[in-house]
């Protein structure tokens, strides 16, 4: 059942008088870490920009006919069972009357920046972890003597003034804050007061804690560990033998003893890779189609690299043949680059080792990583029949890419396209 909008849950053992003291800012002891999560963000922005869509099921995602997936579903659509990452055809079957939109990422980024500015007004300790999610530190005495609960309420009110809503979890560390933020949605505020971490976490299933995926959950279940309370009682040394360094860390977090630091993330420092993937409406089976697809996706990655000011030394090619078969290969480049004419050709050189002509391919992905690397020995960047690369020619091609970026930024992403882009525009 959908929680009532604006729900506030305070998990504590204090009586009414002590809670009233906390609302005046004198009851919180220790760290106060919040996690703000924008509610059904993409769909909410679409409903904001299209008032006639409010109160109706809205799905942001790819076309049913083109093997798309759901990016975000409004709460009205979620009542039908639609959720993020669901195949579009399945969402269409569950909610046939939904309003579909492909999404407008630039608009979402704009709204995200406005929301993050609101949080930054309250504390400089803001750590954005995605376009719609951020940790923040409002520990009393660091930058304010005000109640952390009151600060969270004010953040929610100011976000609401933008025309969208957020849910917030508040606790003594990131693990508690993250789990609490998911308890009441939309526009929920869940507060786990200091000292209540263990009792809050104990009854929850182990998969409620971030970092525990299906494989780890299965291994824990085999050991008879199904709840965070059971996980919290395990011997850290035994868990280390079974799960490596992640084992004791899981025990610490499940017990609510994690010590968290919130800090602003520098994109250049934290980024591990920049990648893009395209799922195609029809399987690609010819060499001409595959090569065009690799060049097309490489161009998308190149634009993102230059926008972020990143250059990398490792390229990854990913091919997905069907839902059960995915193949990847990597190659190290001679020097850091953000130019798709360089890393894209390297990705093409990986095709022969991954794919035989005639084998259907439904998805092509290209990624670039190694941002702190200065490069290494020259490996075969191009296919065997290619000639030795010309550094001057590479510079000219990169200038062309930069000029194309500027044209698209000014006149729209479709203002300028290569031939291999045009065939995949739809």
C-alpha positions as CSV (number, residue, x, y, z in Angstrom):
1,X,0.0,0.0,0.0
2,X,1.3,3.5,-0.8
3,X,2.3,5.4,2.3
4,X,0.3,8.6,3.0
5,X,2.0,11.6,1.5
6,X,4.0,13.6,4.0
7,X,4.3,10.8,6.5
8,X,6.8,11.5,9.4
9,X,8.1,8.5,11.3
10,X,10.3,9.0,14.4
11,X,11.8,5.8,15.7
12,X,12.8,6.3,19.3
13,X,12.1,5.3,22.9
14,X,11.7,8.9,24.2
15,X,8.5,10.1,25.8
16,X,6.5,13.0,24.4
17,X,8.4,15.6,26.6
18,X,11.8,14.4,25.4
19,X,10.6,14.5,21.8
20,X,9.4,18.1,22.2
21,X,12.9,19.0,23.5
22,X,14.4,17.5,20.4
23,X,12.2,19.6,18.2
24,X,13.8,22.6,19.9
25,X,17.2,21.4,18.9
26,X,18.6,20.2,22.2
27,X,17.9,16.5,22.1
28,X,20.1,15.0,19.3
29,X,23.4,13.5,20.5
30,X,26.1,12.6,18.0
31,X,26.3,12.5,14.2
32,X,23.2,13.4,12.1
33,X,23.4,12.1,8.6
34,X,20.6,12.5,6.1
35,X,19.8,10.9,2.8
36,X,17.5,12.8,0.5
37,X,15.9,10.9,-2.3
38,X,13.7,12.7,-4.9
39,X,10.4,10.8,-5.3
40,X,9.9,9.2,-8.7
41,X,12.1,12.1,-9.9
42,X,11.9,11.9,-13.7
43,X,8.2,11.1,-13.7
44,X,7.5,13.9,-11.2
45,X,9.3,16.5,-13.4
46,X,7.3,15.3,-16.4
47,X,4.1,15.8,-14.4
48,X,5.3,19.2,-13.3
49,X,5.9,20.3,-16.9
50,X,2.7,18.7,-18.1
51,X,-0.1,19.6,-15.6
52,X,-2.6,17.5,-17.5
53,X,-0.5,14.4,-16.5
54,X,-0.8,15.0,-12.8
55,X,-2.7,12.2,-11.0
56,X,-2.2,9.9,-14.0
57,X,0.2,7.0,-14.5
58,X,3.3,8.3,-16.2
59,X,6.2,6.1,-17.4
60,X,9.6,7.5,-18.5
61,X,11.3,4.9,-20.6
62,X,12.0,3.3,-24.0
63,X,9.6,2.1,-26.6
64,X,7.8,-1.2,-26.2
65,X,8.6,-2.1,-29.8
66,X,12.3,-1.3,-29.4
67,X,13.1,-3.4,-26.4
68,X,13.0,-0.4,-24.1
69,X,13.0,-0.5,-20.3
70,X,11.3,1.6,-17.7
71,X,13.5,4.4,-16.3
72,X,11.0,5.8,-13.8
73,X,7.4,5.3,-13.1
74,X,5.1,7.7,-11.3
75,X,3.4,6.5,-8.1
76,X,0.1,6.2,-10.0
77,X,1.9,3.7,-12.4
78,X,3.5,1.9,-9.5
79,X,0.1,0.9,-8.1
80,X,-0.1,-1.3,-11.2
81,X,3.2,-3.1,-10.4
82,X,5.4,-1.0,-12.7
83,X,8.9,-0.3,-11.5
84,X,12.3,0.9,-12.7
85,X,14.3,-1.4,-15.0
86,X,11.2,-3.4,-15.9
87,X,11.0,-4.2,-19.7
88,X,8.7,-1.8,-21.4
89,X,6.5,-4.5,-22.9
90,X,5.8,-5.8,-19.4
91,X,5.0,-2.4,-18.1
92,X,2.7,-1.8,-21.0
93,X,0.8,-5.0,-20.2
94,X,0.5,-4.1,-16.5
95,X,-0.6,-0.5,-17.2
96,X,-2.0,-0.2,-20.7
97,X,-3.4,3.3,-20.1
98,X,-0.1,4.9,-18.9
99,X,1.3,8.0,-20.5
100,X,4.8,7.2,-22.0
101,X,7.6,9.7,-22.5
102,X,11.2,9.1,-23.5
103,X,12.4,11.7,-21.0
104,X,14.3,14.9,-21.0
105,X,17.7,14.5,-19.2
106,X,18.8,18.2,-19.5
107,X,15.6,19.2,-17.7
108,X,16.2,16.6,-15.0
109,X,19.7,17.9,-14.5
110,X,18.5,21.4,-14.2
111,X,16.0,20.5,-11.5
112,X,18.6,18.3,-9.7
113,X,21.0,21.3,-9.5
114,X,18.2,23.4,-8.0
115,X,17.4,20.8,-5.4
116,X,21.1,20.3,-4.5
117,X,21.5,24.0,-4.0
118,X,18.7,23.9,-1.4
119,X,20.5,21.2,0.6
120,X,23.8,23.1,0.2
121,X,22.1,26.2,1.8
122,X,21.7,24.1,4.9
123,X,25.1,22.5,5.1
124,X,28.4,22.5,3.0
125,X,28.7,18.8,3.8
126,X,26.7,17.5,0.8
127,X,27.6,14.3,-1.1
128,X,25.6,13.8,-4.2
129,X,25.5,10.2,-5.2
130,X,23.2,10.4,-8.2
131,X,21.0,12.8,-10.1
132,X,18.2,12.3,-7.5
133,X,20.0,11.3,-4.3
134,X,22.4,12.9,-1.9
135,X,23.8,12.4,1.6
136,X,24.2,15.4,3.9
137,X,25.6,16.1,7.4
138,X,23.6,18.2,9.8
139,X,25.2,17.2,13.0
140,X,24.3,19.8,15.7
141,X,27.2,22.1,16.6
142,X,29.1,21.8,13.3
143,X,27.3,24.4,11.3
144,X,24.1,24.9,13.2
145,X,22.6,24.4,16.7
146,X,19.3,23.7,15.2
147,X,17.5,20.3,15.4
148,X,18.5,18.0,12.5
149,X,14.8,17.1,12.2
150,X,13.8,20.7,11.7
151,X,16.4,21.1,9.0
152,X,15.1,18.1,7.2
153,X,11.6,19.4,7.4
154,X,12.7,22.7,5.9
155,X,14.6,21.0,3.1
156,X,11.4,19.0,2.2
157,X,9.3,22.2,2.3
158,X,11.7,24.1,0.0
159,X,11.9,21.2,-2.5
160,X,8.1,21.0,-2.5
161,X,8.0,24.7,-3.6
162,X,9.8,23.6,-6.8
163,X,6.9,21.4,-7.6
164,X,8.4,18.0,-6.8
165,X,8.8,16.1,-3.5
166,X,11.6,14.2,-1.7
167,X,11.8,11.6,1.0
168,X,14.5,11.8,3.7
169,X,16.0,9.3,6.1
170,X,17.9,10.6,9.1
171,X,20.2,8.7,11.4
172,X,23.7,8.5,12.8
173,X,25.3,7.0,9.6
174,X,24.8,6.5,5.9
175,X,23.6,2.9,6.2
176,X,20.7,3.9,8.5
177,X,19.9,7.0,6.6
178,X,19.7,5.2,3.3
179,X,17.4,2.4,4.6
180,X,15.3,4.9,6.5
181,X,14.8,7.1,3.4
182,X,13.1,4.1,1.7
183,X,10.6,3.4,4.5
184,X,8.0,6.1,3.8
185,X,7.4,7.5,0.3
186,X,6.5,9.9,-1.2
187,X,7.5,12.9,0.9
188,X,8.2,10.8,3.9
189,X,10.6,11.7,6.8
190,X,11.9,8.7,8.7
191,X,14.1,9.6,11.7
192,X,16.1,6.9,13.6
193,X,17.2,8.7,16.7
194,X,20.7,8.0,18.2
195,X,20.8,4.7,20.0
196,X,18.0,3.1,18.0
197,X,20.1,1.9,15.1
198,X,20.3,-1.8,16.1
199,X,16.6,-2.2,16.8
200,X,15.6,-0.4,13.6
201,X,17.9,-2.6,11.4
202,X,17.5,-6.0,13.2
203,X,14.1,-7.2,11.7
204,X,15.0,-6.1,8.1
205,X,16.0,-8.6,5.5
206,X,19.7,-8.6,4.6
207,X,18.9,-7.3,1.1
208,X,17.7,-4.1,2.6
209,X,21.3,-3.0,3.1
210,X,23.0,-1.5,0.1
211,X,25.9,-3.6,-1.2
212,X,24.2,-6.9,-0.6
213,X,23.1,-8.2,-4.0
214,X,21.3,-11.4,-4.9
215,X,24.5,-13.5,-4.9
216,X,25.6,-12.4,-1.4
217,X,22.1,-12.7,-0.2
218,X,22.0,-16.3,-1.4
219,X,25.3,-17.1,0.4
220,X,24.1,-15.6,3.6
221,X,20.8,-17.5,3.4
222,X,22.8,-20.7,3.1
223,X,24.4,-19.8,6.4
224,X,21.0,-19.2,8.0
225,X,21.4,-15.5,8.0
226,X,18.3,-13.8,6.7
227,X,17.9,-10.6,8.7
228,X,20.3,-7.8,9.5
229,X,19.9,-8.6,13.2
230,X,21.2,-12.1,12.5
231,X,24.0,-10.7,10.5
232,X,25.0,-8.2,13.2
233,X,25.7,-11.1,15.7
234,X,28.2,-12.9,13.4
235,X,31.9,-13.3,14.3
236,X,33.7,-10.8,12.1
237,X,36.7,-13.1,11.7
238,X,34.5,-16.0,10.5
239,X,32.8,-13.6,8.1
240,X,36.1,-12.4,6.8
241,X,37.1,-16.0,5.9
242,X,33.9,-16.4,4.0
243,X,33.5,-13.0,2.4
244,X,36.9,-11.4,2.5
245,X,37.2,-7.8,3.8
246,X,33.5,-7.3,3.0
247,X,32.5,-9.7,5.7
248,X,33.4,-7.7,8.8
249,X,32.2,-4.6,7.1
250,X,28.7,-6.2,6.7
251,X,28.6,-7.1,10.3
252,X,29.5,-3.6,11.4
253,X,26.9,-2.0,9.2
254,X,24.2,-4.4,10.1
255,X,24.8,-3.6,13.8
256,X,24.5,0.1,13.1
257,X,28.1,0.8,14.1
258,X,29.2,2.3,10.8
259,X,31.1,5.6,11.1
260,X,30.3,7.7,8.0
261,X,31.9,10.8,6.5
262,X,30.0,13.1,4.2
263,X,32.0,15.1,1.7
264,X,31.5,16.8,-1.6
265,X,32.5,14.5,-4.5
266,X,34.8,15.8,-7.1
267,X,33.6,14.3,-10.4
268,X,37.2,13.9,-11.8
269,X,38.4,12.1,-8.6
270,X,35.4,9.8,-8.2
271,X,34.6,8.8,-11.7
272,X,35.7,5.3,-12.5
273,X,34.4,5.1,-16.1
274,X,32.2,6.8,-18.6
275,X,30.2,4.5,-20.8
276,X,27.1,4.3,-23.0
277,X,24.9,1.5,-24.3
278,X,22.3,1.2,-27.0
279,X,19.7,-1.6,-27.3
280,X,18.6,-1.8,-30.9
281,X,15.0,-2.4,-32.1
282,X,16.3,-5.2,-34.5
283,X,19.2,-7.5,-34.0
284,X,22.4,-6.5,-35.7
285,X,23.9,-9.3,-37.8
286,X,26.3,-7.8,-40.3
287,X,29.8,-6.5,-39.9
288,X,28.7,-3.2,-41.5
289,X,25.9,-2.8,-38.9
290,X,28.1,-3.7,-35.9
291,X,30.9,-1.3,-36.9
292,X,28.4,1.5,-37.4
293,X,26.9,0.8,-34.0
294,X,30.3,0.8,-32.3
295,X,31.2,4.1,-33.9
296,X,27.8,5.5,-33.0
297,X,28.0,4.6,-29.3
298,X,31.7,5.7,-29.1
299,X,30.6,9.1,-30.3
300,X,28.1,9.3,-27.4
301,X,30.9,8.4,-25.0
302,X,33.3,10.9,-26.5
303,X,30.8,13.7,-26.0
304,X,30.3,12.8,-22.3
305,X,34.0,12.6,-21.7
306,X,34.7,16.0,-23.1
307,X,31.8,17.5,-21.1
308,X,33.3,16.1,-17.9
309,X,36.9,17.0,-18.9
310,X,38.1,13.4,-18.6
311,X,40.6,11.4,-20.7
312,X,41.1,7.7,-20.2
313,X,43.5,5.0,-21.2
314,X,41.3,1.9,-21.3
315,X,38.4,1.1,-23.7
316,X,35.8,-1.6,-23.1
317,X,33.5,-3.1,-25.7
318,X,30.3,-4.9,-24.6
319,X,28.1,-7.0,-26.8
320,X,24.8,-8.5,-25.7
321,X,23.6,-11.3,-27.9
322,X,20.5,-12.2,-25.8
323,X,19.3,-12.0,-22.3
324,X,21.7,-14.7,-21.1
325,X,24.8,-14.1,-23.2
326,X,26.9,-10.9,-22.8
327,X,30.6,-10.6,-23.9
328,X,33.1,-7.9,-23.0
329,X,36.7,-7.2,-23.9
330,X,39.2,-4.4,-22.9
331,X,42.2,-2.8,-24.5
332,X,44.7,-0.3,-23.0
333,X,45.5,2.7,-25.1
334,X,48.9,4.3,-25.6
335,X,47.9,7.6,-24.2
336,X,44.9,9.2,-22.4
337,X,42.2,10.4,-24.8
338,X,38.6,11.7,-25.0
339,X,38.5,11.3,-28.8
340,X,36.1,8.7,-30.2
341,X,38.2,8.5,-33.4
342,X,40.9,7.0,-31.2
343,X,39.2,4.8,-28.6
344,X,36.3,4.0,-31.0
345,X,38.8,2.5,-33.4
346,X,40.3,0.5,-30.5
347,X,36.8,-0.8,-29.7
348,X,36.4,-1.8,-33.3
349,X,39.6,-3.8,-33.0
350,X,38.0,-5.8,-30.3
351,X,35.1,-7.0,-32.4
352,X,36.9,-9.9,-34.0
353,X,37.6,-11.5,-30.6
354,X,33.9,-11.2,-29.4
355,X,31.7,-11.7,-32.4
356,X,31.3,-13.9,-35.5
357,X,29.5,-12.4,-38.5
358,X,25.9,-13.5,-38.6
359,X,25.5,-13.8,-34.8
360,X,22.7,-11.5,-33.7
361,X,23.6,-8.6,-31.4
362,X,20.9,-6.7,-29.5
363,X,23.0,-4.3,-27.4
364,X,26.3,-2.5,-28.0
365,X,28.2,-0.8,-25.2
366,X,31.4,1.2,-25.1
367,X,33.2,2.5,-22.0
368,X,36.4,4.4,-21.2
369,X,38.2,4.2,-17.9
370,X,41.7,4.6,-16.5
371,X,41.4,8.4,-15.9
372,X,44.4,8.6,-13.5
373,X,46.6,6.6,-15.8
374,X,49.2,8.2,-18.1
375,X,49.1,5.4,-20.6
376,X,51.5,2.5,-21.4
377,X,53.1,0.7,-24.3
378,X,51.4,1.0,-27.6
379,X,49.1,-1.9,-28.3
380,X,47.4,-2.6,-31.6
381,X,44.7,0.1,-31.6
382,X,43.4,-0.6,-35.0
383,X,42.6,-3.6,-37.1
384,X,45.4,-5.4,-38.8
385,X,44.7,-3.8,-42.2
386,X,44.9,-0.2,-40.7
387,X,47.8,2.0,-41.3
388,X,49.9,3.6,-38.6
389,X,48.1,6.4,-36.9
390,X,49.0,10.0,-37.7
391,X,49.1,12.2,-34.5
392,X,48.4,15.3,-36.6
393,X,45.3,13.7,-38.2
394,X,44.1,12.6,-34.7
395,X,44.3,16.2,-33.5
396,X,42.3,17.4,-36.5
397,X,39.6,14.7,-35.9
398,X,39.4,15.7,-32.2
399,X,38.9,19.4,-33.3
400,X,36.1,18.1,-35.5
401,X,34.5,16.3,-32.5
402,X,34.8,19.4,-30.3
403,X,33.2,21.6,-33.0
404,X,30.3,19.0,-33.3
405,X,29.8,19.1,-29.6
406,X,29.4,22.9,-29.7
407,X,27.0,22.8,-32.6
408,X,24.8,20.2,-30.8
409,X,24.9,22.1,-27.6
410,X,23.7,25.3,-29.3
411,X,21.2,23.9,-31.8
412,X,20.2,20.5,-30.4
413,X,21.6,17.0,-30.4
414,X,20.2,16.2,-33.9
415,X,21.6,19.4,-35.5
416,X,24.7,17.5,-36.7
417,X,25.1,13.8,-37.3
418,X,27.5,11.4,-38.9
419,X,26.2,8.8,-41.3
420,X,26.6,6.0,-38.7
421,X,24.5,8.1,-36.3
422,X,21.6,8.7,-38.8
423,X,20.9,5.0,-39.2
424,X,20.4,4.6,-35.4
425,X,18.6,7.9,-34.7
426,X,15.3,6.1,-34.0
